[in-house]
Amino acid sequence: MQAMKSHVSKGDTVMVVAGKEKNKTGKVLKLLPKKNGVIVEGLNLVKRHVKARGNEAGTIKEKEAAIHISNVMPYCPKCAKPVRTKTTVLENGEKQRNCVKCGASIEK
């Protein structure tokens, strides 16, 4: 499976646009390029059964599962909705991502 081009990066605020977590926002904790997925903080929680080890008792823990990268978009706080981004080069040579609709800078 070929990895998709990622339009989000670690630390970005994203909104889920499809699936059971639709219209929820969160921060990207991890990118999974081989699975074409992202782990978003507090979203798509699954339960994992942890076996007892030594003095620790067995428990059921919740953790975030991957969401396909095509189901998330960068979130623009100025527009208050998911947006596409464009990259502009500043005068000092740095690249900056901007909202296509309003032109606001999308920071991490």
CYANA upper distance limits for C-alpha pairs under 8 A (distance plus 0.5 A):
  1 MET  CA     34 LYS  CA      7.88
  2 GLN  CA     34 LYS  CA      7.84
  3 ALA  CA     33 PRO  CA      6.04
  3 ALA  CA     34 LYS  CA      6.15
  3 ALA  CA     35 LYS  CA      7.80
  3 ALA  CA     36 ASN  CA      6.34
  4 MET  CA     33 PRO  CA      7.76
  4 MET  CA     36 ASN  CA      6.63
  6 SER  CA     69 ILE  CA      7.88
  7 HIS  CA     73 MET  CA      8.13
  7 HIS  CA     74 PRO  CA      8.22
  8 VAL  CA     12 ASP  CA      6.98
  8 VAL  CA     14 VAL  CA      8.34
  8 VAL  CA     73 MET  CA      7.80
  8 VAL  CA     74 PRO  CA      6.96
  9 SER  CA     28 VAL  CA      7.56
  9 SER  CA     31 LEU  CA      7.51
 10 LYS  CA     27 LYS  CA      8.46
 10 LYS  CA     28 VAL  CA      5.70
 10 LYS  CA     29 LEU  CA      6.29
 10 LYS  CA     30 LYS  CA      6.25
 10 LYS  CA     31 LEU  CA      7.03
 11 GLY  CA     27 LYS  CA      6.33
 11 GLY  CA     28 VAL  CA      5.61
 11 GLY  CA     29 LEU  CA      6.75
 11 GLY  CA    108 LYS  CA      5.79
 12 ASP  CA     27 LYS  CA      6.12
 12 ASP  CA     28 VAL  CA      6.01
 12 ASP  CA     74 PRO  CA      7.53
 12 ASP  CA    107 GLU  CA      7.73
 12 ASP  CA    108 LYS  CA      5.12
 13 THR  CA     25 THR  CA      7.39
 13 THR  CA     26 GLY  CA      6.06
 13 THR  CA     27 LYS  CA      4.99
 13 THR  CA     28 VAL  CA      6.91
 13 THR  CA     74 PRO  CA      6.69
 13 THR  CA     75 TYR  CA      6.25
 13 THR  CA    108 LYS  CA      7.27
 14 VAL  CA     25 THR  CA      6.05
 14 VAL  CA     26 GLY  CA      6.18
 14 VAL  CA     27 LYS  CA      6.73
 14 VAL  CA     28 VAL  CA      7.53
 14 VAL  CA     72 VAL  CA      6.72
 14 VAL  CA     73 MET  CA      5.94
 14 VAL  CA     74 PRO  CA      4.91
 14 VAL  CA     75 TYR  CA      5.30
 14 VAL  CA     82 PRO  CA      7.80
 15 MET  CA     22 LYS  CA      8.25
 15 MET  CA     23 ASN  CA      6.64
 15 MET  CA     24 LYS  CA      6.11
 15 MET  CA     25 THR  CA      4.79
 15 MET  CA     26 GLY  CA      7.14
 15 MET  CA     72 VAL  CA      6.11
 15 MET  CA     73 MET  CA      6.03
 15 MET  CA     74 PRO  CA      6.82
 15 MET  CA     75 TYR  CA      6.16
 15 MET  CA     81 LYS  CA      8.20
 15 MET  CA     82 PRO  CA      6.41
 16 VAL  CA     21 GLU  CA      6.83
 16 VAL  CA     22 LYS  CA      5.51
 16 VAL  CA     23 ASN  CA      6.02
 16 VAL  CA     24 LYS  CA      6.21
 16 VAL  CA     25 THR  CA      6.92
 16 VAL  CA     71 ASN  CA      6.26
 16 VAL  CA     72 VAL  CA      4.93
 16 VAL  CA     73 MET  CA      7.06
 17 VAL  CA     22 LYS  CA      5.65
 17 VAL  CA     23 ASN  CA      6.45
 17 VAL  CA     71 ASN  CA      5.88
 17 VAL  CA     72 VAL  CA      6.13
 17 VAL  CA     73 MET  CA      7.48
 17 VAL  CA     82 PRO  CA      8.35
 18 ALA  CA     22 LYS  CA      5.51
 18 ALA  CA     23 ASN  CA      8.36
 18 ALA  CA     71 ASN  CA      5.73
 18 ALA  CA     72 VAL  CA      8.03
 19 GLY  CA     71 ASN  CA      7.85
 20 LYS  CA     44 ASN  CA      8.44
 21 GLU  CA     43 LEU  CA      7.31
 21 GLU  CA     44 ASN  CA      7.12
 24 LYS  CA     43 LEU  CA      8.38
 25 THR  CA     75 TYR  CA      8.20
 26 GLY  CA     40 VAL  CA      6.26
 26 GLY  CA     41 GLU  CA      6.01
 26 GLY  CA     42 GLY  CA      7.40
 26 GLY  CA     43 LEU  CA      7.69
 27 LYS  CA     40 VAL  CA      6.03
 27 LYS  CA     41 GLU  CA      5.85
 28 VAL  CA     38 VAL  CA      7.23
 28 VAL  CA     39 ILE  CA      6.39
 28 VAL  CA     40 VAL  CA      5.03
 28 VAL  CA     41 GLU  CA      6.74
 29 LEU  CA     38 VAL  CA      8.08
 29 LEU  CA     39 ILE  CA      6.03
 29 LEU  CA     40 VAL  CA      6.14
 29 LEU  CA     41 GLU  CA      6.60
 30 LYS  CA     38 VAL  CA      6.29
 30 LYS  CA     39 ILE  CA      5.64
 30 LYS  CA     40 VAL  CA      7.87
 31 LEU  CA     36 ASN  CA      8.49
 31 LEU  CA     37 GLY  CA      6.74
 31 LEU  CA     38 VAL  CA      5.09
 31 LEU  CA     39 ILE  CA      6.98
 32 LEU  CA     36 ASN  CA      6.31
 32 LEU  CA     37 GLY  CA      5.42
 32 LEU  CA     38 VAL  CA      6.13
 32 LEU  CA     39 ILE  CA      8.27
 32 LEU  CA     66 ALA  CA      8.48
 33 PRO  CA     37 GLY  CA      6.90
 35 LYS  CA     68 HIS  CA      8.37
 36 ASN  CA     68 HIS  CA      6.40
 36 ASN  CA     69 ILE  CA      6.17
 37 GLY  CA     66 ALA  CA      6.04
 37 GLY  CA     67 ILE  CA      5.80
 37 GLY  CA     68 HIS  CA      4.78
 37 GLY  CA     69 ILE  CA      5.28
 38 VAL  CA     66 ALA  CA      5.82
 38 VAL  CA     67 ILE  CA      5.91
 38 VAL  CA     68 HIS  CA      6.90
 38 VAL  CA     69 ILE  CA      6.47
 39 ILE  CA     64 GLU  CA      6.91
 39 ILE  CA     65 ALA  CA      6.66
 39 ILE  CA     66 ALA  CA      5.36
 39 ILE  CA     67 ILE  CA      6.85
 40 VAL  CA     44 ASN  CA      8.25
 40 VAL  CA     64 GLU  CA      7.46
 40 VAL  CA     66 ALA  CA      8.03
 40 VAL  CA     67 ILE  CA      8.08
 41 GLU  CA     64 GLU  CA      7.37
 42 GLY  CA     64 GLU  CA      6.96
 43 LEU  CA     64 GLU  CA      6.63
 43 LEU  CA     65 ALA  CA      8.26
 44 ASN  CA     64 GLU  CA      6.09
 44 ASN  CA     65 ALA  CA      6.08
 44 ASN  CA     66 ALA  CA      7.79
 44 ASN  CA     67 ILE  CA      7.76
 45 LEU  CA     62 GLU  CA      6.57
 45 LEU  CA     63 LYS  CA      5.81
 45 LEU  CA     64 GLU  CA      5.01
 45 LEU  CA     65 ALA  CA      6.48
 46 VAL  CA     62 GLU  CA      5.97
 46 VAL  CA     63 LYS  CA      6.12
 46 VAL  CA     64 GLU  CA      6.75
 46 VAL  CA     65 ALA  CA      6.86
 47 LYS  CA     60 ILE  CA      6.84
 47 LYS  CA     61 LYS  CA      6.05
 47 LYS  CA     62 GLU  CA      4.96
 47 LYS  CA     63 LYS  CA      7.03
 48 ARG  CA     60 ILE  CA      6.10
 48 ARG  CA     61 LYS  CA      5.71
 48 ARG  CA     62 GLU  CA      6.61
 48 ARG  CA     63 LYS  CA      7.88
 49 HIS  CA     58 GLY  CA      8.00
 49 HIS  CA     59 THR  CA      6.58
 49 HIS  CA     60 ILE  CA      5.05
 49 HIS  CA     61 LYS  CA      6.92
 50 VAL  CA     58 GLY  CA      5.94
 50 VAL  CA     59 THR  CA      5.81
 50 VAL  CA     60 ILE  CA      6.49
 50 VAL  CA     61 LYS  CA      7.63
 51 LYS  CA     57 ALA  CA      8.05
 51 LYS  CA     58 GLY  CA      5.23
 51 LYS  CA     59 THR  CA      7.48
 52 ALA  CA     56 GLU  CA      6.17
 52 ALA  CA     57 ALA  CA      5.21
 52 ALA  CA     58 GLY  CA      4.46
 52 ALA  CA     59 THR  CA      8.00
 53 ARG  CA     57 ALA  CA      7.30
 53 ARG  CA     58 GLY  CA      7.90
 67 ILE  CA     71 ASN  CA      7.45
 67 ILE  CA     72 VAL  CA      8.32
 68 HIS  CA     72 VAL  CA      7.93
 73 MET  CA     82 PRO  CA      6.06
 73 MET  CA     83 VAL  CA      6.89
 73 MET  CA     84 ARG  CA      7.64
 74 PRO  CA     82 PRO  CA      6.13
 74 PRO  CA     83 VAL  CA      6.37
 74 PRO  CA     84 ARG  CA      7.42
 74 PRO  CA     85 THR  CA      8.14
 75 TYR  CA     80 ALA  CA      7.55
 75 TYR  CA     81 LYS  CA      6.29
 75 TYR  CA     82 PRO  CA      4.94
 75 TYR  CA     83 VAL  CA      6.57
 75 TYR  CA    106 ILE  CA      8.44
 76 CYS  CA     80 ALA  CA      6.09
 76 CYS  CA     81 LYS  CA      6.36
 76 CYS  CA     82 PRO  CA      6.65
 76 CYS  CA     83 VAL  CA      6.87
 76 CYS  CA     99 CYS  CA      7.23
 76 CYS  CA    104 ALA  CA      8.19
 76 CYS  CA    106 ILE  CA      6.96
 77 PRO  CA     81 LYS  CA      7.70
 78 LYS  CA    102 CYS  CA      8.29
 78 LYS  CA    104 ALA  CA      7.53
 79 CYS  CA    101 LYS  CA      8.48
 79 CYS  CA    102 CYS  CA      7.58
 83 VAL  CA     99 CYS  CA      6.86
 83 VAL  CA    100 VAL  CA      7.51
 83 VAL  CA    101 LYS  CA      7.95
 84 ARG  CA     99 CYS  CA      6.80
 84 ARG  CA    100 VAL  CA      6.38
 85 THR  CA     97 ARG  CA      6.61
 85 THR  CA     98 ASN  CA      5.91
 85 THR  CA     99 CYS  CA      5.33
 85 THR  CA    100 VAL  CA      5.85
 86 LYS  CA     97 ARG  CA      6.15
 86 LYS  CA     98 ASN  CA      5.87
 86 LYS  CA     99 CYS  CA      7.01
 86 LYS  CA    100 VAL  CA      6.57
 87 THR  CA     95 LYS  CA      6.98
 87 THR  CA     96 GLN  CA      6.09
 87 THR  CA     97 ARG  CA      5.09
 87 THR  CA     98 ASN  CA      6.72
 88 THR  CA     95 LYS  CA      6.25
 88 THR  CA     96 GLN  CA      5.90
 88 THR  CA     97 ARG  CA      6.92
 88 THR  CA     98 ASN  CA      7.75
 89 VAL  CA     93 GLY  CA      6.40
 89 VAL  CA     94 GLU  CA      6.20
 89 VAL  CA     95 LYS  CA      5.05
 89 VAL  CA     96 GLN  CA      6.77
 90 LEU  CA     94 GLU  CA      5.87
 90 LEU  CA     95 LYS  CA      6.66
 90 LEU  CA     96 GLN  CA      7.59
 96 GLN  CA    105 SER  CA      7.55
 96 GLN  CA    106 ILE  CA      8.33
 97 ARG  CA    105 SER  CA      6.45
 97 ARG  CA    106 ILE  CA      6.14
 97 ARG  CA    107 GLU  CA      8.02
 98 ASN  CA    103 GLY  CA      5.85
 98 ASN  CA    104 ALA  CA      5.90
 98 ASN  CA    105 SER  CA      4.92
 98 ASN  CA    106 ILE  CA      5.96
 99 CYS  CA    103 GLY  CA      5.21
 99 CYS  CA    104 ALA  CA      5.84
 99 CYS  CA    105 SER  CA      6.91
 99 CYS  CA    106 ILE  CA      7.11
